[in-house]
Every structure is written in structure tokens, then in C-alpha cells.
Amino acid sequence: MNDWQTTIGLEIHVQLLTNSKIFSSSSTAYGSKPNRQASYVDVGMPGTLPVLNKSVIKKAIEFGLAINGSISKKSIFARKNYFYPDLPKNYQISQLDLPIVEGGFITIEGDKGILKKINITRAHLEEDAGKSIHSEQNNCTYIDLNRAGTPLLEIVSEPEISSALEAVQYMKKIHSIVTFLQICDGNMQEGSFRCDANVSINKKGDKQLGTRTELKNINSFKFVEKAINYEIRRQIDIVEEGSKVIQETRLYDEEKDITKSMRSKEEANDYRYFPDPDLLPIEIDSDYITQIKSDLPDLPDVKEKYYRTEYNLTDEQLNIILNKPSFIKIVDEILDISKIDPIKIINYFISSLYPKINKDNFSLDENPYLPKSFCETIDAIENGLIPKHSLKKIIDEIFLNKDSVSEILQKYSSEEHDDDLIDQTISDIIENNKKQVDEYKSGKTKILGFFVGQVLKNIKGVNPSIVKDKIIKALNSV
């Protein structure tokens, strides 16, 4: 394979996060019974007219600005004509000339760990088709039109990707941007984020690109990598055997880890594009674009650089915080409120609050006081007012939102301890563990954990922080 080079272009389909479809009031909710969310407009019944959902324009502009693209002041919709069972109108409303976003780029880490710029050709709006469900058992194909008319933003890259690994990096970067902007939920299992990959190979040094094939509708980072790698090997084998690669659309079979021919690949002129006569051109003024730009949040790359520079966070910490916009929001609020060391408060967030939010898919909007409550709890722990081991229980109670945080903390700070009993227990343990005492005296301070553990075995429910402070005083006085 060292004699060959690969050229890849990705077309990523992003389902925009709207309550209704792009040209009708039908719901976009996932999981409904087949054909319950397909209106007369979605199936193109005579006498119906499409009406553009304005929110898709705003979301497309947000993406265009995020990738440094050019926003078209005038954009038009076209009819893309083809005949397929899951396309009841026999055409798809899409954009060819004058797409809403042109140009732009993102930066990924290439195969050799070097930053690589991938240019984006365009991002255009279109409606989704329905879904064909093939049944081998009944030897037939079922059609579900619930997705028909769902709003999509198709993002087309330049053919500048050189490997399956780079394709995955590019796809993950786009996924990060659209989920961070909250224009897409990014749920790949539900088809909200999927891609087509155009793959070709040619001999190194040849200027002429090889014949490309299109891998259709892949909805997993892992499968994108596997499908592209298989297709590269398949094309090389074909050419080395003296045959020619056929331009076609292929599907990836994840069970067999192969690609299979689906149909011959159409060219743009095969679709007989023409402007949709039922939809007026979209006209966007500069003030609207400027307003959207001013409201854009800092993107993940900017936040990562800030956290790394300001707080020297590790890759593991950054991966957690940057995973969702809601995590960044709460971490920023906590850092703004708390007077505790930033690294320490971030570690508290990762060990206690993050698992709760991540597991229960908790929304901050449901409890806007959570950052403040969390900081009050950590302050109480750091000041020795409540035991550290009670933190997760306290977080659980804060989420229930039944009592105020002060009432919750009061309940956990009421744990009584007998100072005389603790002091006597520590004295006995020191007396019976001379070897460990000598180790501590020689500078091995990690041995403190041994002494704390011994005390906790003997006295249940005592605050470990209080025990540790007492042990240090006792050992220093020996």
C-alpha cells in the first residue's frame, strides 16, 4: 500500500435541532410509529405548498460563522429529481447553486500528528428522504416516511483527506462544533449525524485522481474508519489485478466488515436540478448575520486553549469538560463562584458532579442554583464542616431539590464525634505500629493513609479530614 495514495472527501449530513420539519409543521421527534409524522406537504400531495422553517436559516448561519465560511446574502432552493421508493415526491428540495454557506475550514491532527487544514466547499440546506426497511423474512421492503422533510445541513469537504484516520478526526471535529452550537443533538444511532465518504486511490506521483466510489449513510466513527479502510484495500486490489474501479454508490456491512454495491453513481446533471418554483429565494441582511455572530459562544478549540493555558488541565480533564456545552457552562460558573483552588474544584466536579449529570442527562435549566449549591458544599468540606465521604450523598439530595443546600449540609455536619475516643485510638495505633511511625519520620508521608485507615476501622462515621489532622499532630509530637 506504500505505492498508493488515497483521496477522500466527506459529505456530512447534520439533522438540525428543530421541533418541526423544514417545510411543514410535522414533528421531528424520534421513535414514533412508522408514517405517523408525514404530512401532505412531506409527501408532496397535489395542492400543498412548502413553507420554510426560519430557524434552520439561523442554525446554518451559526455553523457557517463557526467554520469561517462565507454566508450567502441570497440563497435559493432547487429540486433534485430522482426516483426512489422512500422519496414520494420523486424530487428532494435541496440547494445546488447559491448554497447558504460557501467556503470555510477546520483544523485537525493529521496522520503524523501535524495540524492539517481541511477546507470546506459548502454547507447547504435540504430535506431528508424517508427510510427503506428491507425484510428478508417477508421478502419485501417497507417504507417509513417519518423522516421525510426532516431539516438537514449537508457539509461538503474538499477532497483533502488522506486516510481513514483523518476522516474520523474531521468527522469528530464537525460533530463537536454542531453539538457545541446546539444546532444538532449529534445522536448517530438515531441518524442525526451521518456521512457519505467519497474514496479514490491512485499511484503516488500521479496527478490524475482515480475513479471514486461513494460509501453511503455511515453513522458511526468506528464504521467510517473501517468502511474507508476496506474500500481502499478493495480498490487497490482491483487496480493491481489489471481491472478498473467502477464509479458507484456502495453500502458498508458492519457485520461482515465489507462494502457492497448499491447502485451506479449519478452525476449532478443526472438529477436535473432546477429552482423550486414554490419557494422564494432566501435574502439575508448583514445586520442579521452580525447579530448571530455576536451571540456565538467560544468554540471548543478556544475553550481548550484557555483551560490548558489558565489551569494547566490534563487531556483527560479536558476531554470530560469539553464533552458537552452544558459541562463547560457549569465549570465556568463554578470557577467564577468558588474561591477554592481551580484545579481542586475541577477535580471535585469530575469526581462527583460530572458522573451525576452524565448518567442522568440532567439539565442545568432544571436547577439553576446547582453551581452555587455545589460550591457551598465544597467550601464546607474544605473547611472540615462536613466529611468528604458524604459528598456524593449530598449531591444526590441537591438534585432532588427538596431541601435548601444549607439544610442538607446541616444534616451531614451533625455527625458527632468523640474527641477523646479519637485521640486515644490514634495514640494506641501509633504505639502498636512503630515501623510505620519511623517511615513517616523518615519522610514517607504517604504512610498517613495507613494511620487514617486504621482509625476509620475502629470508629465508624468519623470525618476523615479531622482524623488526618489529629494524626499529623500526634506523629509530629512523637
Secondary structure by P-SEA (a helix, b strand, c coil): cccbbbbbbbbccccccccccccccccccccccccccccccccccccbbbbbcaaaaaaaaaaaaaabbbbbccccccccccccccccccccccccccccccccccccccccccbbbbbbcbbbbbbbbbbbbbbccccbbbbbccccccbbbbbbbccccccaaaaaaaaaaaaaaaaaacccccccccccccbbbbbbbbccccccccbbbbbcccccaaaaaaaaaaaaaaaaaaaaacccccbbbbbbccccccccccccccccccccccccccccbbbbcaaaaaaaaaaccccaaaaaaaaaaaccccaaaaaaaaccaaaaaaaaaaaacccccaaaaaaaaaacaaaaaaaaccccccccaaaaaaaaaaaaaaaccccccaaaaaaaaaaaccccaaaaaaaaacccccaaaaaaaaaaaaaacaaaaaaaaaccccaaaaaaaaaaaacccccaaaaaaaaaaaaaac
